[in-house]
């Protein structure tokens, strides 16, 4: 079985990390827990923004 996984380039990963941190700050305050930032980052990475690329 083959799993097709396209990894984002470095710039996209940086943008996802920045977005995850920004979302965590909005939710948890100016010093968000690392685990929450990481959880949000993974969610953005694997689920995306919910928009379809057509």
C-alpha positions in Angstrom: 0.0 0.0 0.0 1.3 3.4 -1.0 0.5 6.6 0.9 0.7 9.8 -1.1 1.8 12.6 1.2 2.9 15.9 -0.1 5.0 17.8 2.3 4.9 21.6 2.2 8.1 23.5 1.4 10.0 25.4 4.1 8.2 28.7 3.5 4.8 27.0 3.9 5.9 25.3 7.1 7.1 28.7 8.5 3.7 30.2 7.7 1.9 27.4 9.3 4.0 27.7 12.4 3.4 31.4 12.6 -0.3 30.9 12.1 -0.4 28.2 14.8 1.3 30.5 17.3 -1.0 33.4 16.4 -4.1 31.2 16.9 -2.7 29.9 20.2 -2.0 33.5 21.5 -5.6 34.5 20.5 -7.0 31.5 22.5 -4.6 31.2 25.4 -3.0 34.6 25.9 0.5 36.0 25.3 2.3 32.9 26.5 0.4 30.0 25.1 1.4 26.4 26.2 3.8 24.7 23.8 1.6 21.7 23.5 -1.3 23.8 22.3 0.8 25.5 19.7 2.0 22.1 18.5 -1.5 20.7 18.4 -2.7 23.6 16.3 0.3 23.4 14.0 -0.3 19.7 13.4 -4.0 20.4 12.7 -3.1 23.0 10.2 -0.5 20.8 8.6 -2.6 17.7 8.2 -6.1 19.2 7.8 -5.3 22.4 6.1 -7.6 25.4 6.2 -10.6 23.4 5.0 -10.6 25.0 1.5 -10.6 22.9 -1.6 -7.8 23.5 -4.2 -9.6 23.4 -7.5 
